Every structure is written in structure tokens, then in C-alpha cells.
Amino acid sequence: MEGLLQGPANYVPLTPISFLERAAFVYSDKVSIVFGNTRYTWRQTHERCLKLASALTRLKISRGDIVAVMAPNVPALYELHFAVPMAGATLCALNVSLDEHALTIILHRLRPKIIFVDSELVHLVSKVIHNKNDKQLQENHHDHNPLLVAIHDVSLDRQTQRVLEVPEYEQTLAMGESDFQAISPADECDPISVNFTSGSTGTPKAVAYSHRAAYLNSLGLLLRYDMGKSPVFLWTVDMFRCNGWCFTWAMAALGGVNVCIRNVSAKIIFDSIQLYKVTHLCGKPTILNMIADSPPVDQKPLPSVVDVIIAGAFPTNPLLKRVQELGFNIVYGYGMTEALGPALIRPWRSSQHHHHDDDNDHDDHNLKCREGLHNITLEAVDVKDPTTMRSVPRDGETIGEVMLRGNTLMAGYLDNLVATQKAFSGGWFRTGDVGVRHADGCIEMKDRARDVIVLGKEVISTLDKEAVLLSHPKVAEAAVVARNDVIAGQVPCAFVKLKEGRSSDPEEIIEFCAGRLQKAAMVPKTVCFGELPVNREGAEVCTERERADACP
């Protein structure tokens, strides 16, 4: 067609920075952040982010640079989600649970020029970057180490900063000017952040998000979770996980309230709901256990229904029902770091109309685990044969790999083109998860491709076994892996962590599973008690088959 033109008038690169700029005008005097006795409005948050971006440019931060931050969910971490891209740089929020070894590996790969670090973690980070015996880290940083800036919490002891003489966050922010002109991305596909995978299936990968994907996914959240006009978001999900599932930016789009908390507990959750009229919170399923198992004295009546969005291993129905009875509305999400957090969702509803009793709880679990609704900004989701790339039949039996396609996926793996090309081969993102598709189009997740158990010609999922184990009244955590078997090839082996003060034996657990799993071959043949196998980031690793083989 003739007469059409794309230019500055009708094309502006998409970026979440625009959410904050709009919020400063539309929601100027509305509260943006609450943290103990600290309160900021959206106008103040915008000014603080501009000053911090200005300070970063004075510290020679520019396009292509990475700024890292290692802190819990405090206001500074929220502000850095805007200030760093406003300076044209890329943000990487680091897991606060990283140990010295894991942090060293990650800093090798990131090569950040500045690291903002919580005052309680300054010693750890300083030890890593000043390790003269680590030649690779020193080479990566050439003639100087990255600048450390301490994020100080007024409720904590200041001794850490005094001893190490580390500049403070507020001092750094004060260096900047509030009339700074935010730097827009030259291309909306430029990276806005880097997030590391949990490493549950191997070495953590550095996943880069584009401004475009972050912008679209943030808007998708508002529609997907029906955020309403004035949401109050309690920060129970770590901001270092997929940038808080992109809620960091989404809350600015609506001018909502961010309730920042340093630690998460049932008491803090219930108290925050009472104080601030929280409407939404999200995180791992352990939050549900925290809520359900809290003392009655902490379980204060909710002012209104609170939406809880969870992602991870699907909880048992008894747990879901207990939390729902306390006044929470539960939404289950399936996703991964590469998809900017949950990409598929399924609202959970009590299923009395299905007439399932407790003994058939695992059947209802499978029904509710089907992922039928995908992100409005996600173009497509399918279950395909990974070799032929043909869609599997909608028969609920044929297993294939779950694949995604759309505008809210990662830009790629940082400095790893081969891995990026492999993940996107065939024109789809290969999740590495296997599932089936039902006649109604719903997808039922089965397992990680590498975690399935091959029993003869049958491929067995570990997820439903774990669900049955978790429904045992004495079991706190469970993981099922394959154990090598001379006759069958592989058989299920269960790792079980019992609730505090409880005792059991393998025979009791195996008998419990036998009465709830349809096929005898699916019942775990061995049960190992103790801590579950985890990686350095604390993610459960269900592929430690050597440990399974060692079980008696």
C-alpha cells in the first residue's frame, strides 16, 4: 500500500519506563510504595528513579552495561527496576540465597560495573569480588572491581557499611538530578533485564528480557489476573524471580500500591492484608502451606477476597480448600524464566460438583492441573512431537513437548547463541516439559522431559506421584525420581521430608500410594526420608538418580 509511513509520530519503542512516567502524572499523589514507616507517592518514586538514573550515568553507566542488585524485596530494588533502564543499562536482580561459589560463577558471566547489595550481604559480595585468587573474575573486571553500593535498611545495624566503607544507596541517589532525561531504548528489542534460571535442570542460564516483552507481559498481567483499578500488591514473590513475574512494572501501569516486605511469614501476610487492604499476592506453593499451617491467632479475617497466584508444583486439593476457606482466591500458573514467569493460568475452584471424595483426590488434581488459559500476549501454546514438530492428537494420552510462541518470551540466553538457537528451533520455544492435550484443548502437564520414568514402553510422569505423596498427612515435601532397575529398567523412587514431629516408615508411605495410584507400576518402590535433593539456589532437583540408586 502507498501513503503509509512509520516514524516518530506513530512508532515509539515499547518500554515499561513509560508506565512510571505516566503514573507520575496520572497517579501523582497516590501511594506507590509502603515499607514499614516509609511511604512514597508515584511522583516521588518517579523523581527518585530519575535521580538514580542520573547518578548511574555520572558513574559511567551506559548502554550495554549490566547493573546487578542483590537484595530482598525492599523499595530500592523496586526503584532499580526503572532507574537502571532509564540510564540505558540492563538490570540483573540476583537471588539473595546464592552462596559464595554460585555467586562467583554468576559474576563471571555478568561482568557488572556496579552491584547494589543489601547491607546484610555486603560481606559476601565483597569477599567474592576481592578474591585475588580468582584469576578469571579479576580478568573479567580488567583494571578494577565493580563498584559496591550498600542498600541500608534503617532497622538493621549500620556496622557492615562502616567497616567496609561502602557507599550507600541514598548517598548515590543524591548524586543525581531529578530533571534527568530518561534514556529510551534505541530498539524495543534491546535487553531491559537478565534473570537466571533456578538451575533445577542443570547450570543456571542467564535469560535476557527485551523492553518489548516486558512491556507486553506487564499489560498482559493486568488482564490475566483482573487487577482492577486500585490493586494493592504484597511482595511475597521475590523480585529476583523474573523481575517479580513482571509485577514490578505492571503495578506502575495501574498506579497501584506496592507493599514491600523484607521477609515472608504467615503473620506478615495476614497483618499486611489487614493494614493495607492487600488485593493480590503471589509466589511459590509454599506460601499456601505457610498460610494454611499458621496458628489460628495469626489468621485474621480478611477485609475482602485476596487473589493468590501461585506457580510451581501443583498443591494438593485439601491444601487448596483450606486456604480458600480462609478467604483467598487461588489461581495456578505454569511458566518458567524464559517465559517471563507464568505463561499459562488456571483458576482453581472447589470441585464438589465433580463428586470426588478424598480417596480420589489425585484424579481431581490431574483435572485441575490442566492448563487451559494462556497469556493474552502469548500467540500460541501447543504440545508437539519434538522431532516432527507435529501437534499430538487431542486424546489425553499421547505425550509430546509443551511449546510456546509469542511476544512475551525471552530475547535469548546471554552470550550463548547456540543455546538460544536450540531453544527456538522449529519456530517455537521448547520448554523441556512434556504433557498431553485433551479433547477440549486443555493441556495437562506431565513432567520435565528429563525427569519422566521409562517403564518398558510406558512413559510415567512423576508429578502425580508427588501429588499423592503430598496428600499424606505426615508429608511436608516430596520428590519422585527414576531409579535404575535390572528387570523393569526404571522404577519410581520417592524422597520424602516429613512434617516436624512426625514419624513414618517406607511401608506406610508405599501402602498409602498403592491405594491412590491406578497402576501398581506407578507406586514408588523405595522411599528415602530426609532432606530433598536441591541445587545451590535451593531449587528441588529431581534428577539425582545416583542418590536414588543408593537408597536401600
N, C-alpha and C positions, 0 to 999 in steps of 0.2 A: 504494500500500500504506500501511496505517496502522501506527503504532507505531514508525516509524523516525525516527532523529534524527541530525543531523550537528552535532558540536560539538567542543570542545577535547579531549574524551576519545578521539574516533575520527577526528579530522581535524587534522593538523598540516601546515602548508605545507612542501612538499618543498624542501630546500636542501642543497647539498654541505657546508655548515657542519657538519651533523650527522655527516659522515664523520670529521672531525677530532675532534669531541667524543667519539665512540665510540672512535677509535684511541687517544686519550689514556688511556682506561680499559682497553680490551682489550689493546692492544699497548704499554702504558706504557713499559717499559724496552727495547723493541726499537728498533733504529736506524731513524730516519726519513730523515735526510739525511746524505750524505757529500760533502764538498767539500775536497779536499786533506787537510790535517790537522784540519779541522773535522768534528765529529760531533755530531749531536743525536738524542735519542730522541723518540718520539711525545709523551711527556709534556712534554718541553722545548719541542717545536715548538708544542704547544697553548698553553703558558704564554706563549711569545714572541708568538704571534699575538694572544692576549688583551691583552697589554701594548701591542702596536702598535695594536690597535683602540681601546683606551682612550686612547692618545696622540692618535689621529686625532680622537676626539670632543673632546678638550681643545683641539685645533686648529680646532674649529668645523666639523668634517666631519659631515654629517648626511644623511638620506635625500634622494635625488635628486642629490647631488653626485657628481662624477666625480673619481677619483684616478688619475692617469696614472703609468706607470713605463716607463723606457727603460733596459733593462739586459740583458746576456746571461743565460744560464741559471745564475744564482748563487742561493744559498739565500734571499736577501732577496726575489727575485722569486717564489719558491715561496711564501714566507710571506705575501706580499701578496695572493695568490690567496684566502687565507682571512681575513686581517685586514681587508681593505677591506670585504668584505660583512658581516663581523662588526660593523663600525661603521655598517652600514646603507647604505653607499655603493656605487658602481659602479666596477669596475676597468677600466682600459684599458691593456693592455700594448702598447707601441709598437715597431715594427721598428727595430732598432739601426742599420740601414743607411740610414735616412732622411737625405736631405741637408737643408740649411737651408730651401730653398724648399718641399719636401714637408712638412717638419715644421711650417712656418709655417701652411700650409693646414690641416693636421690639428688644430693647436691652436686655430685659428679656430673649428673646428666643435665641438671637445670642451669648451672653456672649463673646464679642470680647475682645482680650487682648490689642489691640491698635485701636484707632479711629483717622483717619486723617480727619480733618474738616476745611472747608473754614473759613477764618478769620471772615467773617460776621456771621457765625453760631456758633462760639466758645461759646458765652454766653449761647445759648440754650442747646447745648450738655453738657456743664459744669454743668448747672443747673440740668439737668436730672441725670447725674451720681453721683452728690454730694448731691442728695436728701436723707438725712438721715432718712426721714420719710417713704421712700420706702424700707421696710424690704426685700422684695423679690429681688429687684435689688442688694441690699447690699450682700445678701446671695449668689446670683449668682456669684458675683465677689470676694467672700471669703474675704481675708485679704487686698485686695487693689482694687481700681478702675482701669478701663482701662486707659492706657496712652493716653493723648490727644496730637496730633501733628497738629499745625495750618498750613494750606496751605495759604501762603500770596501772594496776588496779588499786585504788585508794584503800581498799580493805586489806591489802596484803602488805607484808613487810618490805620496806624500801632497801633493805641491806644489799640485795642482789645487785641493784643498779650502782650503789655507792662503791662496792668492792670492785666491780668490773669497769666502772667509769663509762658505762654505755649511755649514749644519748637517748632521751626519752621521746615517746611518740608526740606528746603535746608540744615539746620544745621544737621538734621537727616541723610539726604542723604550723607553728607560729612563724616559721621562716617564710611561709608563702604569702601570696596576696589573694584576697577574695575576688578581685576583678580579673583573675586569670581567665584566659580564653581556652576552654576545654579543647583538646585536640581530637578531632573526629577521625575515625579510621579512613585511610586512603581507599580501602576496599572493604566492603562489609564482610567479606570472607577472611579478612585478617584475624588473627587469633586475639581473643579477649582474655582467655584463661587457659591454664593447663591443670588437669586433675589426674591424680594417679589412681589406677585401679587398686582393688584391695589385695590383689596377688593371690587370691584363693585358688587360681588355676595355674600358678607359676609366678615368674618375676613380675612385679608391678609394672604396668605400662603407663607412659606419660601421654595422656589424651588431651589433645588441643581442641578447644571450642572456638567457633567463629563468633563475631559480633552478630551476624545474621541469625545463626542458630540459637544463640542465647536470647535474642530479641523475640523471635517467633515462639520459642519454647516458653518463655515467660508469659506471653499473651495467652498461649495455649493453656497454661495452668489456671488462669482466671476463669476460663470457660469449663475446663475439665472438672474442676473442683467447686464450681459455683461459689466463687469467693465473695460475691455480694459487693456492696458499695463501701462498707467500712470494716474490713477484716482486721482482727487483732490476732497476730501470729505469734505463738510461743515457740521460741527457738530450741526445740528438743532434738531436731536433726542437726548434725554437725555441718557448719558452713563449708568445711573442707571436703564434704562429700558432694560432688557435682555442684559446687557453689551453692550448697544448701538446696539441691534439687532445683535451682534457679529461682527459688522464692526470694532470694536477696534482691533480685531485680524486679520480680513480679510485684512485691509489696509496694515498691515506689510507683509502679504504674497505676495502682489504685489509691495511693496515698493512705495506706493502712498503717497500723501500729506494729512495730517490731519490739516484742518483749524479749530482751536478751538475758540469758542466764548463763552463769559460769559452769554450773553442774546441773545434772538432771536427777531428780528423785520424785517419788510419788507425792511427797509433801509439797515440794516446789511446784509441781504441776497443779495440784488442787488449790494451793494458795494463790497462784498466779491467775487461775481461772476466776477465783473469787474477786481478787483485787482489780484485775484489768479487763474482765469480761472477755476472756480469750474465746475466739471462734474457731481457730484452726491450730493443729499441731501435727507433726509427722515425724517419722523415723523408723527404726528397726522394730520388729515384732516384740523385742524385749521390753519395749515401752508398755505394751499391753500387760505383760506379766507384772511389771512394776506397779501398774495401776490396780490390777486385779488382786495382787497379793499384799497391797498396802494395808496397814492397820485401820480398822474402822474409824478411829479418831481422826485420821488424815483424810478420809473420804467425805469431804464436804459436799453438800448438794450443789449441783451445777445451776447457775443462773439461767442457762439455756443449753440447747444441744450443742456439743462441741464435735466438730469433724476431726477424726483421726485418720491420717493417711499413712499406711504402712507399706513397706516393701522389703522383701526377703523371703525366708522360709514361711510358708503359709501356716498360720496358727491353727490350733485345734478349735472345733466348734464350741466346746464348753468354755474355753477361754474367751472366745469372741462374744458369747452370750453373756458372760459375767461382766465384761466391760460395757457391753451395750446396755445392760440393766442399770448401770451407774449413770447413764445419760449421754454416752458417746455414740456418735455415728461413725461406723468404720468403713473405710474404702481401702481396698487392697490394690497395690500397684506392682507391676512387673517391669523391670528395666535393668539398666547397667550404666556404668560410667560413660560408655561410648554413645549412649542414647540420651545423655544429659539428665539421667535419673529415670524415674518411672515413665515408661512409654505407653504401656497398656494398663488399663484400670478395670476394676470390677467392684462395684458397691456390694458390700456384704449385707445380707438380710437374714434374720432368723427364719429358718426353713421349716416351721411347724406344719406348713401346708404340704410338705413333702412326706409327712408322717414317718420320718426316720427316728428310730429310738437311739439310745446311747450306744447300743451294740453295733449299730450301722453307721456310726459317726464318720467312719472313713469314707463311706460312699458319698455322704453329703459333702465331705471335704473335697473329694475329686470334682463333684459338681460345681462347687463354688470356686474352685481353683481355675476354672476355665476363664481365659482372658478374652472377653468379647468386645471391649471398647478400646480403641486406640486413640492416641492424641490427635486432636483435630488438625494439628500441623504436621502430622506424620502421614505421608502419602499412602503407604500400604504396609501390611504385615501378612506374611504367608508362612506356610510350612512346606518346605521343598525337599526333594531328593538332592542332597548336596553335590552329587556327581552330574546328574542330568539336568538339574535346575527346574524340573517339572514339579508342579504342585502335587502334593499327595492327595489321594482320594479323601473325601469327607466321610469317612467310615468310623472314626473314633478309634481305629486300630493301627493303621499304617503310620509308622514313625518316620519323621523327617526332621530337618533342622529348621528352627524358627529363624526367619529372616525379616529384616526391616528395610524400608526405603522411605526417604523423605528429607525435609529441610531442617529437621531438628536432630541430626546426627553429628557426630564429631567431624572435625575437619581432617583428622588423621592422628597417627601416633608421632609424637615429636621425634625428629631425627631418625625415623625408622620407616622409610618409604616402602621397603619390602613387606613389612607387617601391615602397613596401610593398604597396599595393593591386594594382599591376601584377604584382608577383612572385607574389602569391597569387590572382590572378584565376582564376575557374573552380573554386576549391576545392582547387587543387593548387599546389605551389611549382614554378615554371617555371625549370629550371636554366639554360636557354640552350644546353644541349648537345643534339646530335642523335645518334640511334642507331637500331638496328633490333632487332627481337625475333625470336629463333629459335624453332623448333618446341618445343624443350624448356623454353621460358620464359626462357632466359638473354638478357640484354641485351648487345649489342655496341656500344660507344661508337664513334661515327664522328668527331665534331669539335664545336667550338663552332659554333653556328648561323651566326655572322657570319664564320666562317673557311672554310666549305666553298667549293669551287670549282665554279662552274656552267659545264659544258661542253655546250653545246647544251641538250638536255633532261635530261642526266645530272648528278646532284649527286655530286661527288667529295670524299672525305674526304682531309685532309692527314696524318692520324695514321699510316696505314700507309706512306705515302711517307717520313715521318720515321723510322719504324722501320727501313725498308730502308737509308736513309742512315746511320743509327747503327750498322748491322751492318758497314759498311765499315771495314776495319782502320785506316784513316788518319783517320777522322772522330771528333772529340770531341763536338761538338754540332751539331744540325741543326734547322732550322725551314723549313717549306714554306708559302708564301702564294700567293694568286692574283695573276697578272699579266695586265693587260688585253691582249687580242689582237684585232686587226681582224677576222680571219676566224672564230676559234673563240669569241670573246667573252672567255673567260678560260682561261689555261693555268697549270700549276704552275711556280712559281719557287722554287728552293732556296737558302737561306742556310746556308753550311757553315763551321764552325770546325774546322780540322784539329788533330790532336794535335801537341804540341810536337815540333819537329824533323822533322815530316813535310811532304811537298810533293805536290801533285797538280794536275790541270787539269780544267776543266769536262768535257772529252770523256771522261776516265776515270770521273768520277762518273756522268755520264749513261749511259754504257755499262754500268756496274755496276747501275744501277737498271733498265735495259731488260731485263736478264737475269733480273730478280727480280719485276717487276711484270707482271701478267697482260695488261694492255691498254697499247698504245703511247701512248694519250692520257693515261695516268696518269703517264708518265715526265716528270720535270722538264725543261722546255725550256731553262732557263737556270740557271746555278749561280754564286752570288756568294760569294766567300771573304772571311773576316774575322769580326769580332765580330757576334753575333746582335743584332737589334733588341731593346732592353729598355726598360722604363719606369723611373721613378725609384726603385722598390723593388727593381729587379733582376729582375723577372718578365719572361719572354720575351713579346714582343708580336708575334704572327704576323699582324697585320692591317695592317702598314705597306706598303700596296700601292703607294704613291708611290715608296718605295725600291725595290720590286721592278720597277716600270716603268723606273726609272733604270738598272737592271742592263744591261750590254752584251749 
